[in-house]
Amino acid sequence: QLQLVESGGGLVQPGGSLRLSCAASGDTLGYYAIGWFRQAPGKEREGVSCISGGGNTMYSDSVKGRFTISRDSAKKTVYLQMNSLKPEDTAIYYCARLMYYRNNAPFPPTVGSWGQGTQVTVSS
């Protein structure tokens, strides 16, 4: 049974960088499509980025050009490299298996339950 655990969040100044990790346990990621999502206080959860089993990537307009999603060759971890962070990026970030990959909005449905996420706070 695949479980995903997010890590790597923290407090960073505007313009700074963080790398989030989505680590698989119980199984490898295989060729599953994986997505990163975030939820800010008082707002709905939104899709941030996703990656296909073959490495194709998609980003929301709000993070395009600043964030990069990737997966390791061992199919154990998906990463989200976040650069040029802005206060509006502050949120709890979650990763999830996706039913399928698509290269445009809207984000695909997720599979499985949500984890605890990892908190990203961008503030001076």
Buried (B, 14 or more C-beta within 10 A) or exposed (E): EBEBBBBBBEEBEEEEEBBBBBBBEEEEBEEBBBBBBBBBEEEEBBBBBBBBBEEEBBBBEEBEEBBBBBBEEEBBBBBBBBBEBEEEBBBBBBBBBBEEBBEEEEBBEBEEEBBEBBEBBBEE
